[in-house]
Amino acid sequence: MSLFSAEARPAGLTDLAGLLCGPGRIERFGAGDTARFDVPLPLAGREGALAALAAARGVTLAPGASGMRSAFRRDLVPLARAWCTPDGRKQVPADFQLDGAALRLWALAAGTCDLRGGHLLLLDPHAPWTHGPLIAAATRAGLPPARLATGEHGAPGPALRLHGARRMARLAELVGPAPRMSDTSEWPRHHGRPAA
């Protein structure tokens, strides 16, 4: 098992940064002493599995207007400070390290297979300035991706595309086995042959 895989260390709140790599947001309320997640779900059938992974980290995600949402909580403020500028603009922290636990949450909330045997990790279409830092984080994690625009390779939104036997094996190792989701064929897996 890799030192960076999803099961390499106990689950923690910082793992939930994986929700922010995709379209998810974290916002602070009032004086900024509480914060909550707002996680759009561009892909159906992930709600139960995502709620379970969040619950394992002590956070309840419930259905919201456009996806899932947590309550406002004090213990989410450090994540909000790291992932938002003082005026509320989403950012990727300069020291962000993409490990298996965060990658597992990203893949569940906003990951899907593409039309040519690779895997897509959807990005936030409303925060294009975060895409470059996330490409760098994925590359540091041993997953150098291609960046896709909406529609390329069937991407339902801007995305990072991982393909090729080595990258797919690394991705499958990092995210671990498929959670209980409606379509496990959409979970990253190593096919044992190069992808196109």
N, C-alpha and C positions, 0 to 999 in steps of 0.2 A: 504494500500500500504506500502511495506517495505521501510524503510529509505535508503536501498541500491538498490532498484529496478531501472530499466532503466529510469523511468519517475520521479524519486524522486527529481532531481535537473536539472537546465538548462544544455543543451548540451554544451560541451567544448572541447578544443583541447586534454586535457589529456585523454578523453574517447577513443581516437584513439590508446591508448596503447593496447586495445583489439585486434587490427590488428597484434600486435607484439607477442601476446601469441601463435598464430598459426604460419604458415610458413612465415608471413610477415616480412619484413626487413625495417629498416630506415638507411639511409646512409648520411654522411656529404660530402660536396664537397669542394675541394680546401683547403683554410685556415680553413675550418670548420665553416664558418659563415652562411652557408645555409645547409639545409637537405631536403631529400625527402623520401616518402614511396615507396616501391616496394612490392606489395602484390600479390603473386601467388594465383590463385583461383583453388583449387583442385576439386571443385564441380561446375557444370555448372548452369547457370540461376540465378546467384547472382549479376551480374554486376550492373544492374539498381538500385536495393535496396541498394547495398553498396555505390554507387555513391551518392544516396540521403542521407544516414546517414552521410557520410563524408561532404557533402555540408551543412548539418545542423550544422556542426562544423566549417564551413568556409573554407574547403579544397576541391579542385576539384580533383577527381580521374578519370583518363582517361585510356582507354585500352592501355596496354603496350605489350611487347614481350611475357610475360608469365602470364599475369594477368592484374592488374591495377597499375597505377603509378601516383604520384603527381608531380607537378613541384618542383624544389628546392625553399625553402622558409626559411626566417630567423626565423619565429615564430615556426618552427619545431625543431630548434636546442636544446632547453631544453629537449624535448623527446629523441632526438638522444643522448644527453649526458647521460641521465638516462639509456637508453637501449643498449648503446654500450660502450665498453672499448675504451681507446684512440687509440688502433690499429684496431678498427672497428669490434671487436668480439662481437656478440650479448650477452646480459646479461639481467637478470631480476633484477630490482632495489631491494635492500634489504628491502625497506619500501613499496613495491608494495602491494596495496590493491585491490583485484578483486571485483568491484562493478557491479551493474546491467548494467550500460552504457557500460563499457568495455566488460563485458560478452556478451552483445547483439551484439557488433561488432565482437567478436571472433566467436560466434555461427553463424553469418551470413557469415563471410569470410571462416570459416573452421569447421562448425558443421554439423552433419548429424545423423539420426536415425541409430541404429545398428540393427542387425538381431534378437535380442531377447528383444526388447521393451525398451532399454535404449537409451542414447544419447552419441555420440562421439564428442569430441572437439579435432580436429587434432592439433598436435604439429609440431614444426620445425624439420624435419629429419636431417637438417644440423647443429643443435645446441642442441645435446642431453643433454648438461650440464644445459640447461634451464628447462628441464622437471621436475626435483626434486623441484626447487623453485616454479614452477607453480602448482604442486601437493599441496605444502604447502599453496599457496595462495588460491586455490580452497577449501581446507579444512578449512582455516580461514573464508571463506565466507559461511560456512555451507554446502559445497558440496564435502565431501570426495570422491575422485574418485579412480578407479582402473586404473593402467597404462597398456596400450596394446601395443604390437608390431604390425608391419604391418601384416595384414592378420587375426589377432585375432578378432573374432566376426564381421568379414567383414570389419575391419578397412583398409581404403586405404593407411594409413601411421601410424606412431606412434601417439597414441591418449590417451586422458583421457576418461574413460568411466564412465558415471553417470547412475545409475539404481536404482530401488526401488521406491515405491510410494512417500516416503517422500522426497527423493532427487529430483525426477522429479517434484514434486509440487514446491519445492524451486527454481529449475532452471526455471520453467515456470513463477513463480512470478517475479524472478529477470530480465529475459530478456524481459518480456512483450509480447504483441501480435505479431503475425507474420508480418514482413514487406512485401512489395509487391515483392515477389520472384516467380519464375516460379513454384515451387513445395512447397506449404506451409505445406504439410504433413511431410516435413523434419524439420520443426521448433519444438523446444522443447514444449511439452505439457504434462499436467498431465492427466493420463488415469483413475485415481480413483481406481486403483488396483495395487498391487505390480508387478513390472516387474521381469522377470526371471534373 
